[in-house]
C-alpha cells in the first residue's frame, strides 16, 4: 500500500528578497516561526496584508526562505473573496496569472502577477519514488477514505532528493474530503 | 453513461414558519426570488444574519417553503469562520448538532440546534432511479472530470416522484473539483 501523509496548505505567500525589503525594510530577513515538512522550508513569523479588487486578508503567512519570484497561493474560496480568478498551477508557473496588492509595515507592493490556486501534488524523496516506481511529473490518483471519501485525480508527482514524502492539498480540497493535517492518503494508481 | 447535472449549494437556511415570524414579523410569508431545481422549492428574497461564536455572515439566503425544523447548511470553510463544528448530515437529521444565532429585521432567534454540513447527495426522480437500478439511500461513487478531477464517494441517493435529477454538493466540494452549477458528473458505480 502506497500511503502518504497529507499536509493541508492554508493561504500563504512566497516573496522575493526585494519584496521582503519593500514590505519590511531595507536588509530585512524573514524569521522562522515553524519548520515545514519540506527540508529548509519554514513558516515565517511575518505576515502581510493582501488586498484584492473585492476583498482582503489581513494576515497572510509568509513562507520562507525568499524565492526568485513572489507568489500568492489561495484556495478557490479565497479567490472569490478577493475577487480574483487565478488558474490552477504548479508552484513557480505564474505566467499570465493575476496580480494583487501587498501591504507590509514598511511599504506596499503591487504584484503584477503571481496569484495561483496550487495544483495538488505529492513530494517524493527519490528513494520513495524508486521504491514505488513513480516518475517525476506523473499524474496520480490518490484516495482519502472516510465519511467524505474522495479520489483525487491529476495529483502531480514531484520527485527530488531534497523532498520529504508529503501530499499537499488546499483547504477546499481538505474540507471536501474531510481530512486534516497528519491524516493519510493512498495512491491508488 | 449515468450523467447527472451538478448543483452547487452555497450556505443557506431553512426556517420554520414560527421562526420566520419572529425574524420578519407576525404572519410574514417568504417571497420567491428564484425557483430551485427541486419542484416547489425556491430561493427567497429574504435573507437573515447568522452569528456564530467566532464570526458571522450578514446575508444568508433563506430557502422556502417553510419547514418543520429550522436548519442552517454551511460548508466546512464557513463553519470554521463561524467557529462551529457541525457534523456532515443528511438534510433533516439535526439531532445533536450545534445551534447558532439568527438576526432578522423584526427579531432574533437562538437556534438550539440545526447547523449541519450537508452530505453530498443526488436527487433522483423515481423514473431515473428505476432506469439506472439505483435504490433510495444507496451510496454512490460519482466522478467529475477535468483539471481538478475528483471521484466523490458516499454520495447518497435520494429517490422520490417529487424530485428532479440533480447532484447537490457544497462550495468546498465544488471548488475542490473545479466544477460549477450546470456542469455534469457521472455515476461510476
HADDOCK unambig.tbl for C-alpha pairs under 7 A between the chains (distance, minus, plus):
assign (segid A and resid 76 and name CA) (segid B and resid 175 and name CA) 5.74 0.50 0.50
assign (segid A and resid 77 and name CA) (segid B and resid 175 and name CA) 6.91 0.50 0.50
assign (segid A and resid 147 and name CA) (segid B and resid 154 and name CA) 6.88 0.50 0.50
assign (segid A and resid 148 and name CA) (segid B and resid 153 and name CA) 6.69 0.50 0.50
assign (segid A and resid 148 and name CA) (segid B and resid 154 and name CA) 6.63 0.50 0.50
assign (segid A and resid 149 and name CA) (segid B and resid 152 and name CA) 6.47 0.50 0.50
assign (segid A and resid 149 and name CA) (segid B and resid 153 and name CA) 5.06 0.50 0.50
assign (segid A and resid 149 and name CA) (segid B and resid 154 and name CA) 6.71 0.50 0.50
assign (segid A and resid 150 and name CA) (segid B and resid 150 and name CA) 6.72 0.50 0.50
assign (segid A and resid 150 and name CA) (segid B and resid 151 and name CA) 5.59 0.50 0.50
assign (segid A and resid 150 and name CA) (segid B and resid 152 and name CA) 4.79 0.50 0.50
assign (segid A and resid 150 and name CA) (segid B and resid 153 and name CA) 5.58 0.50 0.50
assign (segid A and resid 151 and name CA) (segid B and resid 150 and name CA) 5.58 0.50 0.50
assign (segid A and resid 151 and name CA) (segid B and resid 151 and name CA) 4.85 0.50 0.50
assign (segid A and resid 151 and name CA) (segid B and resid 152 and name CA) 6.61 0.50 0.50
assign (segid A and resid 152 and name CA) (segid B and resid 149 and name CA) 6.46 0.50 0.50
assign (segid A and resid 152 and name CA) (segid B and resid 150 and name CA) 4.78 0.50 0.50
assign (segid A and resid 152 and name CA) (segid B and resid 151 and name CA) 6.61 0.50 0.50
assign (segid A and resid 153 and name CA) (segid B and resid 148 and name CA) 6.68 0.50 0.50
assign (segid A and resid 153 and name CA) (segid B and resid 149 and name CA) 5.06 0.50 0.50
assign (segid A and resid 153 and name CA) (segid B and resid 150 and name CA) 5.56 0.50 0.50
assign (segid A and resid 154 and name CA) (segid B and resid 147 and name CA) 6.85 0.50 0.50
assign (segid A and resid 154 and name CA) (segid B and resid 148 and name CA) 6.63 0.50 0.50
assign (segid A and resid 154 and name CA) (segid B and resid 149 and name CA) 6.70 0.50 0.50
assign (segid A and resid 172 and name CA) (segid B and resid 172 and name CA) 4.80 0.50 0.50
assign (segid A and resid 172 and name CA) (segid B and resid 173 and name CA) 6.92 0.50 0.50
assign (segid A and resid 172 and name CA) (segid B and resid 175 and name CA) 6.23 0.50 0.50
assign (segid A and resid 172 and name CA) (segid B and resid 176 and name CA) 5.29 0.50 0.50
assign (segid A and resid 173 and name CA) (segid B and resid 172 and name CA) 6.93 0.50 0.50
assign (segid A and resid 173 and name CA) (segid B and resid 176 and name CA) 4.57 0.50 0.50
assign (segid A and resid 175 and name CA) (segid B and resid 76 and name CA) 5.76 0.50 0.50
assign (segid A and resid 175 and name CA) (segid B and resid 77 and name CA) 6.90 0.50 0.50
assign (segid A and resid 175 and name CA) (segid B and resid 172 and name CA) 6.25 0.50 0.50
assign (segid A and resid 176 and name CA) (segid B and resid 172 and name CA) 5.30 0.50 0.50
assign (segid A and resid 176 and name CA) (segid B and resid 173 and name CA) 4.57 0.50 0.50
assign (segid A and resid 176 and name CA) (segid B and resid 176 and name CA) 6.57 0.50 0.50
